[in-house]
Amino acid sequence: MDDVKILRVNDLMQRMGIGRDRAYAIMRSKGFPAMKIGVTYFVTETNFYRWLDDYAGKEFKFDNEKGA
């Protein structure tokens, strides 16, 4: 079995070129495949890129934004 790569908030920040607040907002959003253990959010690299591909050409709305 291949090793599963786990991404944290800092990894999202680097890969997407976004700040900490936006990265946490994405991790907490309903459609994002994150898991939370204690106070720490995680997402597998595979699920992250699958989610990213699903949003290709679309506008992502944060849960607290109108029309989300």
DSSP file (Angstrom, degrees, kcal/mol; ACC not computed):
  #  RESIDUE AA STRUCTURE BP1 BP2  ACC     N-H-->O    O-->H-N    N-H-->O    O-->H-N    TCO  KAPPA ALPHA  PHI   PSI    X-CA   Y-CA   Z-CA
    1    1 A M              0   0    0      0, 0.0     2,-0.1     0, 0.0     3,-0.1   0.000 360.0 360.0 360.0 136.1    0.0    0.0    0.0
    2    2 A D        -     0   0    0      1,-0.1     2,-0.2     0, 0.0     0, 0.0  -0.390 360.0-100.0 -72.5 150.7    1.3    3.5   -0.9
    3    3 A D        -     0   0    0     -2,-0.1     2,-0.5     1,-0.1    -1,-0.1  -0.498  35.2-128.4 -68.3 138.0    1.9    6.0    1.8
    4    4 A V        -     0   0    0     -2,-0.2     2,-0.5    -3,-0.1    -1,-0.1  -0.792  16.1-138.7 -90.8 126.9   -0.9    8.5    2.1
    5    5 A K        -     0   0    0     -2,-0.5    40,-2.9     2,-0.0     2,-0.4  -0.757  16.7-155.5 -88.0 125.8    0.2   12.1    2.1
    6    6 A I  E     -A   44   0A   0     -2,-0.5     2,-0.4    38,-0.2    38,-0.2  -0.870   3.6-155.9-105.0 132.4   -1.6   14.3    4.6
    7    7 A L  E     -A   43   0A   0     36,-3.3    36,-1.6    -2,-0.4     2,-0.2  -0.856   7.3-167.2-108.2 143.6   -1.9   18.0    4.1
    8    8 A R     >  -     0   0    0     -2,-0.4     4,-1.9    34,-0.2     3,-0.4  -0.558  45.2 -82.4-114.5-177.3   -2.5   20.6    6.9
    9    9 A V  H  > S+     0   0    0     32,-0.4     4,-2.4     1,-0.2     5,-0.2   0.902 128.3  53.8 -56.0 -45.3   -3.5   24.2    6.8
   10   10 A N  H  > S+     0   0    0      1,-0.2     4,-2.0     2,-0.2    -1,-0.2   0.860 106.2  53.7 -60.5 -35.2    0.1   25.4    6.1
   11   11 A D  H  > S+     0   0    0     -3,-0.4     4,-2.7     2,-0.2    -1,-0.2   0.906 108.5  48.5 -66.1 -41.4    0.2   23.0    3.1
   12   12 A L  H  X S+     0   0    0     -4,-1.9     4,-2.6     2,-0.2     6,-0.3   0.910 108.7  54.9 -62.6 -41.8   -2.9   24.5    1.6
   13   13 A M  H  X>S+     0   0    0     -4,-2.4     4,-1.4     1,-0.2     5,-1.2   0.923 113.3  41.5 -56.8 -46.3   -1.5   28.0    2.2
   14   14 A Q  H  <5S+     0   0    0     -4,-2.0    -2,-0.2     2,-0.2    -1,-0.2   0.927 117.0  46.1 -69.0 -46.6    1.6   27.1    0.2
   15   15 A R  H  <5S+     0   0    0     -4,-2.7    -2,-0.2     1,-0.2    -1,-0.2   0.836 124.3  32.3 -68.6 -32.6   -0.1   25.2   -2.6
   16   16 A M  H  <5S-     0   0    0     -4,-2.6    -1,-0.2    -5,-0.2    -2,-0.2   0.554 100.5-125.3-103.1  -9.7   -2.9   27.7   -3.1
   17   17 A G  T  <5 +     0   0    0     -4,-1.4     2,-0.3    -5,-0.3    -3,-0.2   0.901  65.8 131.5  66.2  40.9   -1.0   31.0   -2.3
   18   18 A I      < -     0   0    0     -5,-1.2    -1,-0.2    -6,-0.3    -2,-0.1  -0.751  56.4-102.7-121.2 167.5   -3.6   32.0    0.3
   19   19 A G     >  -     0   0    0     -2,-0.3     4,-2.2    -3,-0.1     5,-0.2  -0.279  37.0 -99.2 -84.8 173.7   -3.4   33.2    3.9
   20   20 A R  H  > S+     0   0    0      1,-0.2     4,-2.6     2,-0.2     5,-0.2   0.891 119.2  53.6 -61.1 -44.3   -4.2   31.3    7.0
   21   21 A D  H  > S+     0   0    0      1,-0.2     4,-2.2     2,-0.2    -1,-0.2   0.915 111.6  45.3 -60.9 -43.8   -7.7   32.6    7.5
   22   22 A R  H  > S+     0   0    0      2,-0.2     4,-2.4     1,-0.2    -1,-0.2   0.905 111.5  52.9 -65.8 -41.4   -8.7   31.5    4.0
   23   23 A A  H  X S+     0   0    0     -4,-2.2     4,-2.4     1,-0.2    -2,-0.2   0.919 111.3  45.9 -61.9 -43.4   -7.1   28.1    4.4
   24   24 A Y  H  X S+     0   0    0     -4,-2.6     4,-2.0     2,-0.2    -1,-0.2   0.897 110.5  54.1 -65.1 -39.3   -9.0   27.5    7.6
   25   25 A A  H  X S+     0   0    0     -4,-2.2     4,-0.8    -5,-0.2    38,-0.3   0.898 110.1  47.1 -62.0 -40.1  -12.2   28.7    6.0
   26   26 A I  H >< S+     0   0    0     -4,-2.4     3,-0.9     1,-0.2     6,-0.2   0.939 110.4  51.9 -65.0 -46.9  -11.7   26.2    3.2
   27   27 A M  H 3< S+     0   0    0     -4,-2.4     7,-0.3     1,-0.3    -2,-0.2   0.847 113.9  44.6 -58.8 -34.1  -10.9   23.4    5.6
   28   28 A R  H 3< S+     0   0    0     -4,-2.0    -1,-0.3    -5,-0.1    -2,-0.2   0.583  88.8 112.9 -86.7 -10.6  -14.1   24.1    7.5
   29   29 A S  S X< S-     0   0    0     -3,-0.9     3,-1.3    -4,-0.8     5,-0.3  -0.293  74.5-120.4 -69.6 150.1  -16.4   24.5    4.5
   30   30 A K  T 3  S+     0   0    0      1,-0.3    -1,-0.1     3,-0.1    32,-0.0   0.839 107.6  47.1 -59.3 -40.2  -19.1   21.9    3.9
   31   31 A G  T 3  S+     0   0    0      2,-0.1    -1,-0.3    -5,-0.0    -2,-0.1   0.479  88.5 100.3 -85.8  -1.1  -17.9   20.6    0.5
   32   32 A F  S <  S-     0   0    0     -3,-1.3     2,-1.5    -6,-0.2    16,-0.1  -0.709  73.5-132.4 -91.0 134.8  -14.3   20.2    1.4
   33   33 A P        +     0   0    0      0, 0.0    11,-0.4     0, 0.0     2,-0.1  -0.153  56.4 139.1 -81.5  44.8  -13.1   16.7    2.3
   34   34 A A        -     0   0    0     -2,-1.5     2,-0.3    -7,-0.3     9,-0.2  -0.453  38.5-152.8 -85.5 159.3  -11.2   17.6    5.5
   35   35 A M  E     -B   42   0B   0      7,-2.8     7,-2.7    -2,-0.1     2,-0.5  -0.937   7.9-145.3-124.8 153.8  -11.2   15.7    8.7
   36   36 A K  E     -B   41   0B   0     -2,-0.3     2,-0.5     5,-0.2     5,-0.2  -0.980  13.3-176.5-125.4 127.6  -10.6   17.2   12.1
   37   37 A I  E >  S-B   40   0B   0      3,-2.6     3,-2.0    -2,-0.5     2,-0.5  -0.972  72.8 -40.9-122.3 113.6   -8.8   15.5   15.0
   38   38 A G  T 3  S-     0   0    0     -2,-0.5    -2,-0.0     1,-0.3     0, 0.0  -0.589 124.6 -29.2  67.2-118.5   -8.8   17.6   18.1
   39   39 A V  T 3  S+     0   0    0     -2,-0.5     2,-0.5    -3,-0.0    -1,-0.3   0.325 118.0  99.3-109.2   5.1   -8.3   21.1   16.9
   40   40 A T  E <   -B   37   0B   0     -3,-2.0    -3,-2.6   -32,-0.0     2,-0.3  -0.816  59.4-148.8-103.3 129.9   -6.2   20.2   13.8
   41   41 A Y  E     +B   36   0B   0     -2,-0.5   -32,-0.4    -5,-0.2     2,-0.3  -0.743  19.4 177.6 -94.2 142.7   -7.6   19.9   10.3
   42   42 A F  E     -B   35   0B   0     -7,-2.7    -7,-2.8    -2,-0.3     2,-0.3  -0.948  12.2-176.6-137.7 156.9   -6.2   17.5    7.7
   43   43 A V  E     -A    7   0A   0    -36,-1.6   -36,-3.3    -2,-0.3     2,-0.1  -0.961  32.0-113.6-149.1 142.8   -7.0   16.4    4.2
   44   44 A T  E  >  -A    6   0A   0    -11,-0.4     4,-2.4    -2,-0.3   -38,-0.2  -0.493  25.9-123.5 -73.1 149.2   -5.4   13.7    2.1
   45   45 A E  H  > S+     0   0    0    -40,-2.9     4,-2.4     1,-0.2     5,-0.2   0.895 111.9  53.7 -59.5 -40.7   -3.4   15.0   -0.9
   46   46 A T  H  > S+     0   0    0    -41,-0.3     4,-2.1     1,-0.2    -1,-0.2   0.933 110.8  44.9 -59.9 -47.9   -5.5   12.9   -3.2
   47   47 A N  H  > S+     0   0    0      2,-0.2     4,-2.5     1,-0.2    -1,-0.2   0.861 110.8  55.1 -66.9 -35.1   -8.8   14.3   -1.9
   48   48 A F  H  X S+     0   0    0     -4,-2.4     4,-2.5     2,-0.2    -2,-0.2   0.950 111.4  42.7 -61.0 -49.6   -7.4   17.8   -2.0
   49   49 A Y  H  X S+     0   0    0     -4,-2.4     4,-2.4     2,-0.2    -2,-0.2   0.839 112.8  53.3 -70.3 -31.2   -6.5   17.6   -5.7
   50   50 A R  H  X S+     0   0    0     -4,-2.1     4,-2.0    -5,-0.2    -1,-0.2   0.929 111.2  46.9 -63.7 -45.5   -9.8   15.8   -6.5
   51   51 A W  H  X S+     0   0    0     -4,-2.5     4,-1.2     2,-0.2    -2,-0.2   0.917 111.7  51.2 -60.8 -44.6  -11.7   18.7   -4.8
   52   52 A L  H  < S+     0   0    0     -4,-2.5     3,-0.5     1,-0.2     4,-0.3   0.911 109.5  49.6 -60.7 -44.1   -9.6   21.2   -6.6
   53   53 A D  H >< S+     0   0    0     -4,-2.4     3,-1.3     1,-0.2    -1,-0.2   0.878 105.6  57.6 -62.3 -38.4  -10.3   19.5  -10.0
   54   54 A D  H 3< S+     0   0    0     -4,-2.0    -1,-0.2     1,-0.3    -2,-0.2   0.805 108.5  47.0 -62.2 -29.3  -14.0   19.5   -9.2
   55   55 A Y  T >< S+     0   0    0     -4,-1.2     3,-2.5    -3,-0.5    -1,-0.3   0.375  79.0 133.0 -94.7   3.7  -13.9   23.3   -8.8
   56   56 A A  T <  S+     0   0    0     -3,-1.3     3,-0.1    -4,-0.3    -3,-0.1  -0.359  82.7   6.7 -57.8 126.0  -12.0   23.9  -12.0
   57   57 A G  T 3  S+     0   0    0      1,-0.3    -1,-0.3    -2,-0.1     2,-0.3   0.486 114.3 101.2  79.7   3.1  -13.7   26.7  -13.9
   58   58 A K  S <  S-     0   0    0     -3,-2.5     2,-0.5     0, 0.0    -1,-0.3  -0.775  74.1-115.3-116.4 161.7  -16.1   27.4  -11.0
   59   59 A E        -     0   0    0     -2,-0.3     2,-0.5    -3,-0.1    -3,-0.0  -0.856  26.3-138.6 -96.6 127.8  -16.2   30.1   -8.3
   60   60 A F        -     0   0    0     -2,-0.5     2,-0.5    -5,-0.1     8,-0.1  -0.741  15.1-158.3 -86.4 127.6  -15.8   28.7   -4.7
   61   61 A K        -     0   0    0     -2,-0.5     2,-0.1     7,-0.1     6,-0.1  -0.921  14.6-130.4-106.5 127.7  -18.1   30.4   -2.2
   62   62 A F    >   -     0   0    0     -2,-0.5     3,-2.2     1,-0.1     6,-0.1  -0.440  27.6-110.7 -71.1 151.7  -17.1   30.3    1.5
   63   63 A D  T 3  S+     0   0    0      1,-0.3     5,-0.2   -38,-0.3    -1,-0.1   0.785 117.5  51.2 -56.0 -30.8  -19.9   29.1    3.8
   64   64 A N  T 3  S+     0   0    0      2,-0.1    -1,-0.3     3,-0.1     2,-0.3   0.453  92.9  94.1 -89.9   0.6  -20.3   32.5    5.3
   65   65 A E  S X  S-     0   0    0     -3,-2.2     3,-1.6     1,-0.1     2,-0.1  -0.669  89.2 -95.4 -92.4 149.2  -20.6   34.3    2.0
   66   66 A K  T 3  S+     0   0    0     -2,-0.3    -1,-0.1     1,-0.3    -4,-0.1  -0.370 111.2  22.7 -61.2 133.0  -23.9   35.1    0.4
   67   67 A G  T 3         0   0    0     -4,-0.1    -1,-0.3    -2,-0.1    -6,-0.1   0.561 360.0 360.0  86.9   9.3  -24.9   32.4   -2.1
   68   68 A A    <         0   0    0     -3,-1.6    -2,-0.1    -5,-0.2    -7,-0.1   0.496 360.0 360.0 -72.9 360.0  -22.7   29.7   -0.6
